[in-house]
Amino acid sequence: MSLFVIESGILTTIQDLGRNGFRRFGINPSGAMDKMAAYIANLLLGNQETQAVLETHFPAPKLQFEKPTTFALCGADFAAKLNETEIENWRPIVAKEGDILTFNERRLGARLYLAVAGGFEVEKVFGSASTDLRTGLGKLVKKGDRLLFKEENRVIRKNYKVSESLIPRYSHFPTVRIFQGPEFDKLTAISVENLLKKSYKVSLNADRMGFLLEGEPLYLIEDFEMVSSPVDFGTIQLLPNGQIIVLMADHQTTGGYPRIAQIAKVDLPIVAQLSPNDKLYFEMISYERAEELALAQQINLNMLKWAVRLG
């Protein structure tokens, strides 16, 4: 049985943690924009963290459960209701056959993730079910689709709630931690000051490939020819006009613009939940501190995984 799509919403896709190991062929990892939300949604249900999930935007889809199951919603708050009862994010929810899931208001964040116990039965390409519409990989969910559950789909009645320490601090105006990129030292002193003291606004030119930010222009000490070099999710590049762009989940594998900074992995979910006209500040930390934060986060995720399994 399955999840029936009554209404598809805007840009509802199948995603997972990404298509890794193929960058040398020019195939980017893609995957969920807010990987932390997708990861936790699966952990809450006892799934492998790599199981496929639905990534939804607002207006969001209207869905009907065609068999009893347990599901979890993580990420943005879209005022979800199961039938007429409002339900919470970041915990397992039991659905009965025929129950209808709706999303009624975008309160905070831009992307919501839905996982089901046991996972969705979806085709993988290059080891991943992630959708990249530019390359035609994966699946764009449409009205009338039936999203099949795996045979081991099950009902879980334990009512876990995620610790606040694991829930990303989503905001319309967050402070985002970064560390120096390979070409950071080529910025002028005043540009470094502006990068760290001025706010930036997410422009209308923002999608799964990258967010163009509007703010005080930044400048190099001198122009130089740069060979196209590897980039990653969260790489901040300086464009020729002095504006900056943050590369997101569907980023290219290499780029020819200066890589002035990299967003710390723990803060990528915060950026992924921004919308056009939201603003952000940058805070510089060391690479070592970014690693420490990522390690601490992974330890907390492992604790959640074992709590679900043993509970």
C-alpha positions in Angstrom: 0.0 0.0 0.0 1.0 3.6 -0.2 0.7 7.3 0.4 -1.7 8.9 -2.1 -0.9 12.4 -3.4 -4.2 14.3 -3.5 -2.5 17.6 -4.2 1.2 17.8 -5.1 2.1 21.2 -3.7 5.1 23.1 -5.1 8.3 21.2 -5.8 7.7 18.1 -3.8 10.5 15.7 -4.4 12.0 12.4 -3.2 15.4 13.0 -1.5 17.8 11.2 0.8 21.3 12.1 2.1 22.8 12.4 -1.4 24.5 10.7 -4.3 28.1 10.4 -3.1 31.2 9.2 -4.8 30.6 10.4 -8.3 31.9 14.0 -8.3 34.9 13.0 -10.5 32.3 12.3 -13.2 30.6 15.7 -12.7 27.7 14.2 -10.8 26.9 16.3 -7.7 25.7 14.8 -4.5 22.3 16.6 -4.4 20.1 15.2 -1.6 18.0 16.9 1.0 18.7 20.6 1.5 18.2 20.2 5.2 20.0 16.9 5.7 19.7 17.1 9.5 15.9 17.2 9.3 15.8 14.3 6.9 18.3 12.4 9.0 16.4 12.8 12.3 13.0 12.0 10.6 14.4 8.6 9.8 16.1 8.0 13.1 12.8 8.7 15.0 11.2 5.8 13.1 14.1 3.3 13.5 15.0 3.6 9.8 18.4 3.7 8.4 19.3 7.4 8.1 19.8 7.0 4.3 16.2 6.1 3.6 14.3 8.3 1.2 12.0 11.0 2.4 9.7 13.6 0.9 11.0 17.1 0.7 8.1 19.6 0.6 7.8 23.4 0.2 4.8 25.6 0.8 2.2 25.4 -0.5 2.7 21.8 0.5 1.0 18.6 -0.7 -2.2 17.0 0.6 -1.6 13.4 1.3 -3.7 10.3 2.2 -2.4 7.3 4.0 -3.7 4.1 2.4 -2.6 1.8 5.2 -1.8 2.3 8.9 1.8 3.5 9.5 4.0 5.7 11.6 5.5 8.8 10.1 7.6 11.8 11.2 7.8 15.4 10.1 11.0 17.4 10.6 12.3 20.7 9.4 10.0 23.7 8.7 6.8 24.3 10.6 3.9 24.2 8.1 1.1 23.8 10.7 0.5 20.2 9.9 -2.8 18.5 10.6 -3.7 14.8 10.5 -7.4 15.0 9.6 -8.5 18.0 11.8 -5.9 17.5 14.6 -2.8 19.6 14.6 0.4 17.6 15.0 4.0 18.3 16.0 7.2 18.1 14.2 10.2 16.1 15.6 8.3 13.1 16.9 6.6 9.9 15.5 2.9 10.1 14.6 0.6 7.2 14.0 -1.7 7.4 11.0 -4.7 5.1 10.3 -5.9 3.9 6.9 -7.7 6.8 5.2 -6.1 9.6 7.4 -5.4 12.8 5.5 -2.3 14.9 6.1 -2.5 18.6 5.3 -0.3 21.7 5.8 -2.0 24.9 6.5 0.4 27.8 7.1 4.1 28.4 6.7 5.2 29.5 10.1 8.9 29.1 10.1 11.4 27.6 7.6 11.2 26.7 3.9 11.4 22.9 3.7 9.6 20.1 5.5 10.6 16.4 5.5 8.3 13.4 5.8 9.6 9.9 6.5 7.6 6.8 7.0 8.5 3.8 9.2 10.3 1.3 7.0 10.8 3.8 4.2 9.5 4.5 0.7 10.0 1.9 -2.1 11.8 4.1 -4.6 14.3 3.5 -7.4 17.9 4.4 -6.8 20.3 5.8 -9.4 24.0 5.7 -8.6 23.1 4.5 -5.1 20.7 7.3 -4.2 17.0 8.2 -4.6 17.8 11.9 -4.5 16.1 14.2 -7.1 18.1 16.7 -9.2 15.7 18.2 -11.7 18.5 19.7 -13.7 19.9 16.3 -14.6 16.6 14.5 -14.6 17.6 12.1 -11.7 15.1 11.2 -9.1 11.3 11.9 -8.9 9.2 15.1 -8.8 6.0 14.1 -7.0 2.8 14.8 -8.9 -0.9 14.9 -8.2 -2.3 11.3 -8.3 1.0 9.6 -7.5 1.1 6.7 -5.1 4.3 6.6 -3.1 4.8 2.9 -2.2 5.9 1.8 1.2 8.5 -0.9 1.7 7.2 -4.3 2.7 8.6 -3.8 6.2 6.4 -0.7 6.7 5.1 -0.8 10.3 3.3 1.0 13.0 5.5 2.3 15.9 3.6 3.5 19.0 6.5 4.8 21.0 6.3 8.6 21.4 9.8 9.9 21.2 10.6 13.6 21.1 13.8 15.0 19.8 16.0 16.9 22.3 16.1 20.6 21.8 19.9 20.4 21.4 19.4 18.5 18.1 16.8 20.8 16.6 18.5 23.4 14.4 17.9 27.0 15.5 15.9 28.1 12.5 15.3 31.8 12.1 14.5 34.5 9.6 17.7 36.3 10.6 20.2 33.8 11.9 23.9 34.1 12.7 25.7 31.5 10.6 29.2 30.2 11.5 31.8 30.0 8.8 35.5 29.2 8.5 38.1 30.6 6.0 38.0 29.3 2.4 41.1 28.7 0.2 41.0 32.2 -1.2 39.9 34.1 1.9 43.3 35.8 2.3 42.9 37.5 -1.1 40.1 39.7 0.3 40.8 43.3 1.2 40.8 44.2 4.9 37.7 46.3 4.5 35.9 43.4 2.7 36.8 41.0 5.6 35.3 43.5 8.0 32.1 43.9 5.9 31.7 40.1 5.6 31.7 39.7 9.3 29.9 42.9 10.4 27.3 43.5 7.8 24.1 41.5 7.2 23.2 39.8 3.9 19.8 39.2 2.4 18.7 36.2 0.5 17.8 37.4 -3.0 15.0 36.2 -5.2 17.7 34.3 -7.1 17.8 31.4 -4.6 17.2 27.7 -5.4 18.5 24.3 -4.6 21.7 25.1 -6.6 22.7 28.3 -4.7 21.5 31.3 -2.8 22.7 34.7 -4.2 23.1 37.1 -1.3 22.6 40.8 -1.5 24.8 43.0 0.7 27.9 45.2 0.9 30.1 44.3 -2.2 33.4 42.6 -1.4 36.7 43.1 -3.2 39.9 41.3 -3.8 43.3 42.8 -3.1 44.1 42.2 -6.8 42.6 40.3 -9.7 43.9 36.9 -10.4 43.2 34.0 -12.8 41.7 31.1 -10.9 41.6 27.5 -12.2 38.3 25.8 -11.7 38.5 24.1 -8.3 36.4 21.8 -6.1 33.4 23.3 -4.3 31.0 21.9 -1.7 27.6 22.4 -0.1 28.0 25.6 1.9 30.9 27.0 -0.1 30.7 30.8 -0.3 32.0 32.2 -3.6 32.8 35.8 -4.5 31.3 36.8 -7.9 32.9 39.4 -10.2 30.4 42.0 -9.2 31.4 41.8 -5.6 28.3 39.9 -4.4 28.5 36.4 -2.9 26.7 33.2 -3.5 26.2 30.2 -1.1 26.3 26.9 -2.9 23.5 24.6 -1.9 22.6 20.9 -2.3 22.5 20.8 -6.1 25.7 22.7 -6.5 28.2 22.1 -9.4 31.2 20.0 -8.6 33.8 22.6 -9.4 33.8 26.4 -9.7 36.0 29.2 -11.0 35.1 31.9 -8.5 37.1 32.6 -5.3 36.0 30.4 -2.4 36.2 32.9 0.4 34.5 30.9 3.1 32.8 27.6 4.0 29.7 27.4 6.2 30.2 25.0 9.2 28.4 21.8 8.6 26.2 22.2 11.8 24.8 25.4 10.4 23.9 24.2 6.9 20.4 23.3 8.0 19.8 26.8 9.2 20.8 28.3 5.8 18.8 25.6 4.0 15.6 26.8 5.7 16.0 30.4 4.6 13.7 32.0 2.0 14.1 35.1 -0.2 14.2 38.3 1.8 15.4 36.5 4.9 18.7 37.9 6.3 21.8 36.4 8.0 25.0 37.4 9.7 28.3 35.5 9.4 30.5 34.6 12.4 34.0 33.4 11.7 35.3 30.3 13.6 38.3 28.1 13.1 38.2 25.0 11.1 39.1 23.0 14.2 36.0 24.5 16.0 33.8 23.6 13.1 35.0 20.0 13.3 34.4 20.0 17.1 30.8 21.1 16.6 30.2 18.5 13.9 31.6 15.8 16.1 29.4 16.8 19.1 26.4 16.8 16.9 27.1 13.3 15.6 27.5 12.0 19.1 24.1 13.4 20.0 22.6 11.8 16.8 24.1 8.5 17.8 22.6 8.8 21.3 19.2 9.4 19.7 19.6 6.4 17.4 20.4 4.1 20.3 17.6 5.6 22.5 15.1 4.8 19.7 16.4 1.2 19.2 16.6 0.4 22.9 13.4 2.1 23.9 
